[in-house]
């Protein structure tokens, strides 16, 4: 698996990743996170992915030359409380479901931690959907994140998680 910087040419592949994730979640009856409509058919979501690709924080994981996952790092989302110190914020983590179980998410999160260390930052935060059975929150906890704060965007329940890097790494 390689990780490379993403850009505008990756927009179709990232939309496909989201579409595969939405289909997978919908098949499980779990539409609370992203609904049941493919991202590629929603102009607002297409524009969001396009802006991520242009902002310089997109990272693409590839397996055998195929885009397998996407990480976007950048400023904290406007709906969460600001961090009291410099941070690296994971805005997006999505995996093409063809590569489910290959550790793509873990490798991308390791990349985020490495970038934080490289920037001299000792706090990494991410937010995620906290509804249904809480599996997504548990996933981030399994990756070393701890719960920091809950929030709501309309009826959408969210959880901010954080990882403090050990002293001496930042």
N, C-alpha and C positions, 0 to 999 in steps of 0.2 A: 504494500500500500504506500502510495506517495501522497503528500499534501502539497498543494501549490496554491499560489494566490489566484483568486478568481477575478473575473471581470465581465464586461458586457456580453462576450461570446458564450458565457455560461448560463445566461438567463434561461434559455429553453431547458437545459438539463436540470437546473434548480427547480423550475416549475414542475418538471416531471417528478422530481423527488417529492415535492409537496403533494402532487396529485396521487402518487403511489401511497403516501402516508395517509392521506384523506380516505382513499379507497380501503386501505387496511383497517383504519379505525372504524369506518362506516360498517364494514363487514362484521366487526365485533360489536356493533351497536353503540359505539363510543363516539358520538357526533358532537359532544360538548366542547371539545378542544378546538377544532377547526371547521366544524359543520360537515356537510356532505357534498358540497359543491366543489369541483376541481378548481384549484387556484388558477390554472391556465385559462379558465373561462371568466374570471372575475377581473375586470380592468383595474380596480383599486389594488388588488393583490399583485397583479402583473407589474404595476408601477412600483409597488413597494420592493419587489425582488429586483427590478431594474435599478432602483436607487441604491440598494445594497451593493449591487455589482459595480456601481460607479463610485462608491464612497471609499474604496480601498481596504475595507475590513473583511472581505469575503475570502474564505479559504475552502478549497475543494479537495476532498479525498478521492483518490482514484484507485481502483483495483483493476489490474490488467488493462489499463488505459480507459476504463469506463468510469464516469463520475458516479461515486457511490454515496457521498454525503457532503453536506455543506455546513460550515460554521461561519457566522458573521460576528465580528467584534466591533465595538464602537461605544458611543456614549450610552449611559443608562437610559432606559425607556422613560418617557415623561410621566408615566403613571406610577412609578415607584419613587420612594423617598431617595433623595440624593445621598450618596455615601459621604461620610465625614472625612474621607481621605482619598487620594488618588486610587483608581481602580481600573481593571480591565473588565468590561461588561460583555457577556455573551448575549448578543441580541437574538441569535437564531442558531439552532442546531436541528438539522433535518437529515434523514437517511432515506435513500432510495430503498424501498422494501425488498427489492431483489437481493440486497446485500444484508438483510436483517440477520443478526447472529454472527457477523464477521468482525465485530469489535470496532466498527467505524466510528460510532459515537465516542467511545473511550479514547480512541486515537486523536480525534478532533479536540476533545476536551484537554487531553495532554498537551496538544499544540497551544491551546489558549493559555494554559499554565506556563508553558515555556515562553510564550510571548510576554506574559506578565513579568516573569523573572527578567527577561531581556530588557524590559522597560523600567526595571527597578520598582515595580509595583507589588505590594504584598497582599492585595485583596482582589479576588476574582468573584464576580457575582453573575447570576443568571436568574431569570424568572421563568415560570412555566405554569401550565394549566394544573390546577389543584383539585379539580372536580372528579366525579366518578369514584373510582376506588383508590385514587391517589398514587397509581402506579408510576406516573411520571416523576412525582416528587421523590418517591422511593428510588427510582433510577438515579437521580442526581445525588441522593444520599449515598448510594452504592459507589458513586464515583468520587466520594470524599467531600461533598458539599454538606453544609448544615443549614437548617431552616433559619431564616432571618426575620422575615415579616410576611404577613398575608395582605392581600389587597383584592379589590373588586374592580373590574371594568364593566360597568353595567351589571349584567347577571353572570358574568364570567369570573369564576374564582381563580385567583392566582397566588403563587407562592414565590417569594424571592429567596434564593439560597445563596450561600457564600462559602468561599474557601479562603482561609487565611494560610498564606504560604509560610513555611517555617522560617524562623529568624536566620538571617544570613543568606537567604536565597534572593532576596530583593535588594 
